[in-house]
Amino acid sequence: MAAWGERLAGVRGVLLDISGVLYDGGEGGGAPIPGSVEALARLKRSQLKVRFCTNESQKSRGDLVGMLRRLGFDISEGEVTAPAPATCLILKERGLRPHLLIHDGVRSEFDQIDTSNPNCVVIADAGDGFSYQNMNKAFQVLMELENPVLFSLGKGRYYKETSGLMLDVGPYTKALEYACGIEAEVVGKPSPEFFKSALREMRVEAHQAIMIGDDIVGDVSGAQRCGMRALQVRTGKFSTRDPILAPRPGIEPTPPAVEAQSLNHWTAREVPPF
């Protein structure tokens, strides 16, 4: 086995996905993936910079961090790059007023945003809010606009909770794209700008960072397109039965053609004690 310096030479920072890497969501806040609390502590004790890069859009950043801290994770709100705060910045910069098709749990992130007379739509993982009525209202808003703008907080297909697999925002975004004949602007993984914002916050260059996630498209491919190394863990929604999420030619984890059983497995093997 190659030594740390040989396998990950020049790495100064680690970007971590949250759902499927640290924990699986569910009733009562979900459950940590075995060994993940200890793995994060091991990373924090090392000389590596650590930041969290998530597409979570059912909880505000504060609520997410509070839940993770209750599960035992050493994490602060300022360490998390999430799509809702990033979307708010874009809306303010462009003077846009959104119609919100989002989960009530993340609505507080948009409290300072003007939603009167909407001139765009923001869609996130609304969960049970994805009713026909709510989807049709978002469709109507877009169709009434001369230049319709749709923001999607991530574009994942599904994710894993303790009760099983759950549809993510991606299929609903695709439905609006198809119905309106438009393409959504993705705020979240695998958007290059989202990864770049996380790297800026961590103050490392792309070639100095590694992304660790459970999604071969959103995490691994997205990070590699930004010039980062990437590692896919076999936890969360990882599945060799899904032809889209399983490793395949052209999108290979780093080190080449190797995945890790879990974050704990990778840090125990690769992160030297300090």
Secondary structure as UniProt FT lines:
FT   HELIX           4..7
FT   TURN            9..10
FT   STRAND          13..16
FT   TURN            20..22
FT   STRAND          23..25
FT   HELIX           27..29
FT   STRAND          31..32
FT   TURN            34..35
FT   HELIX           36..45
FT   STRAND          49..53
FT   HELIX           61..70
FT   TURN            71..72
FT   HELIX           77..79
FT   STRAND          80..81
FT   HELIX           83..94
FT   STRAND          98..101
FT   HELIX           104..110
FT   TURN            111..112
FT   STRAND          120..123
FT   HELIX           127..129
FT   HELIX           132..143
FT   STRAND          150..152
FT   STRAND          158..161
FT   TURN            162..163
FT   STRAND          164..167
FT   HELIX           170..180
FT   STRAND          185..186
FT   TURN            189..190
FT   HELIX           192..202
FT   HELIX           206..208
FT   STRAND          209..213
FT   HELIX           216..221
FT   HELIX           222..225
FT   TURN            226..227
FT   STRAND          229..233
FT   TURN            236..237
FT   TURN            243..245
FT   TURN            249..250
FT   TURN            254..257
FT   HELIX           263..270
//
